Amino acid sequence: MADRAEISPGDWWRTSIIDIEPGKINVRGYPIQDLIGRVDFVSMIWLYLTGELLTPGRRKLLEGTLAGSMDHGPHAPSIAAARMAVSCGLPLNSAVATGAGMLGDIHGGAGQQCMAFLYRLGEMVDERADDADPVISAVRDYMKTESPFIPGFGHRFHPVDPRVPRLYELMDEAKAEGAIDGRYADLARRVEDALAEIKGKRLPMNIDGVSAAVFCEFGLAPELGRGLFVLARSVGVLAHAYEQGGQGHRIKGPMPRHIPYTYEGPAERRLPDAETGTGPGSTKSGSTKSGSTKSGTDV
């Protein structure tokens, strides 16, 4: 790597995304004035990420996937955190950052993990071309050798995720139009069937699983899959944060104050000098012990 002193000022930041000079803004080579009003927002996202213009068949599918990922109610940690942040006095930008920052490996990362799984499973299935059912064989081996948990399947809230069937309709349309080849869409469906046979119960695909299938059809890196989910969910976070700001509640905690939490520490105990009233700040007057509901606090 070249010494920092040898790097020319123009090479300090290097990018193939945007070219800006006085009176000129080119995005991936396209003048911004040509893009404005001709290329919609979803297509601009694709252009920024891949450097290419989005075809109509893929645009509808990408748009639907982003729309399905925007929100899942105030009980979703990313949404709840943003609403609590606003109630504590944070401005919208900080509240959105708070919500987006909650999207980690467990809450928000399953789509990326499912993409990695589908890509790996595709390789494993190709290696088992002679098996009677290569998908079941590959899923069994994956669960034994790599991870017993398959991300993107099952939902703690929905018996059937209502977003999945519609997105599969869009994938089927895109395949019919030649916008995708359908390999990963079909593979994800077969994983659902394989899990039902292996586990003895059906684990329906969720939004993370169907989004992963879409993004794998596009050939995106798994990291971009999570990035697109964060981008979409940030819209829901923004809407909830703005709504919360108009409701006027202050310092809203994770649960109402009348709902107690569970205390698991030791029973009340006293310092020896507190028993005799000889310690610093002690008083001779007695105190009355009162029960506590261990409710939420405003501080």
Salt bridges, closest charged atoms under 4 A:
ASP11 OD1 - ARG14 NH1 2.83
ASP19 OD2 - LYS24 NZ 2.82
GLU21 OE2 - LYS24 NZ 3.94
ASP40 OD2 - ARG59 NE 4.00
GLU63 OE1 - ARG59 NH1 2.99
ASP71 OD2 - HIS240 NE2 2.78
ASP105 OD1 - ARG226 NH2 2.59
GLU123 OE1 - ARG120 NH1 3.22
ASP126 OD2 - ARG183 NH2 3.27
GLU127 OE1 - ARG128 NH1 3.99
ASP141 OD2 - ARG128 NH2 2.26
GLU146 OE2 - ARG120 NE 3.01
ASP161 OD1 - ARG163 NE 2.85
GLU169 OE1 - ARG166 NH1 2.80
ASP172 OD2 - ARG189 NH2 3.18
GLU173 OE1 - LYS60 NZ 3.31
ASP186 OD2 - ARG190 NH1 3.67
GLU192 OE1 - ARG202 NH2 3.41
ASP193 OD1 - ARG202 NH2 2.49
GLU243 OE1 - ARG83 NH1 2.82
ASP298 OD2 - ARG257 NH1 2.99
